[in-house]
């Protein structure tokens, strides 16, 4: 497998700014660049900055704002017949990965601003009509626990993936069938659950699938550069390494960053609500936790502005009516308008389900602690770094409130000199739950080891 260059820039270090310079260098050399970013807002922001910094660089932006519902079609048509002059194509990763195919990728340099999500779990309730899909699938050998999903009827899967007539059922399975049809992912099912669905088991009425991005997505381009904070801790990095990809730090880009390690830790206080890993289950079992959390935050922050993030299901009631509370949403990358604010709180509960976590552990070799870092802790890190934390010139005191001690401890290690302080809301001793274990039992552990040895021998 080929090598991939990457830049593990910390947030606020000027990664996107440096990427813009790299794009301009490619254009000056007569090359065309595809730049993917995590949100359409960041796409527009980058295009605007490029127009000011490098007005000679032609920029084409492809997202819902510029193309409506035909974003993928417009992007595909452009890549098939691009203008005969160097330019940069800016699109969201979500649009890029839905392209049906890449035509002559060697014509383009590919730069991904932020590491894409490599793991896509999906559950679809299909107790009665699953055969419309499952009859077109074939389940191959991927070890004793999981099966690799391929198309036994490619024409049927293609019809569902394209869904030209907007069929409601096809729309329900569209994302999954696209992953099968276009081959950008390897998709798996738990054999026991899948067979239960086929056989009409009372407890197996859901088609649960686990899809992992294929490294071949990045093959054939003139060059590939992935840039993102804490890159080595992402699911993509760990999965690709296990598939034989060699990652090489892009030193030239790293040298253009404002810093490579955070130096303002002495200004930051990390508060936390609970000694236990924050989860929806903990909140449901202890209904008083959440109101106490909200009350403590409002008491701590007073009338000062702060940013916050919460699970979607709770957002309408979180800090209701507070004018000094600013919701940054769930894709905060590139949001720079909050750098004047010194306070942040993250209330989100982000955890893989037991089955999802089991898949990452048993088939991918990515354990529970690594999963929690990649999902919950990285999300928190990106969110509070929208504030003055990202500004090395700011000497203001900064307060970040996190849901649990484990999260706070991880963030504290990223910012040497910072402090950790309990809010005193939930002082029960932390417990190691069954889902925290790497393997549920000795049998699963032995199976996983056999699978690992088998993959290494392939």
Secondary structure, DSSP 8 states (H G I E B T S, - for coil): --EEEEE---TTS-HHHHHHHHHHHHHHTT-EEEEEES-HHHHHHHHHHHHHH-TTS-EEEESHHHHGGGHHHHHHHHHHS--SS--EEEEEHHHHTT-S--S-GGGEEEEEES----EEEEEEE-TTTTHHHHTTEEEEESSSSEEEEEESSHHHHHHHHH-TT--HHHHHHHHHHHHHHH-SEEEEEEHHHHHHHHTT-TT--EEEEEEEE-GGGGTTSSEEEEE-TTGGGSHHHHHHHHTT-EEEE-HHHHTTSS-SS---GGGEEEEEEESS---HHHHHH-THHHHHHHHHHHHHHTTS-EEEE--GGGTTTTTTT-TTEEE--S--TT--TTTT--EEEE-------HHHHHHHHHTT---HHHHHIIIIIHHHHHHHTTSGGG-TT--S-EEEEEEEHHHHHHHHHHSTT-EEEEEEEE-S-----GGGSSSSSHHHHHHHHHHHHHHHH-
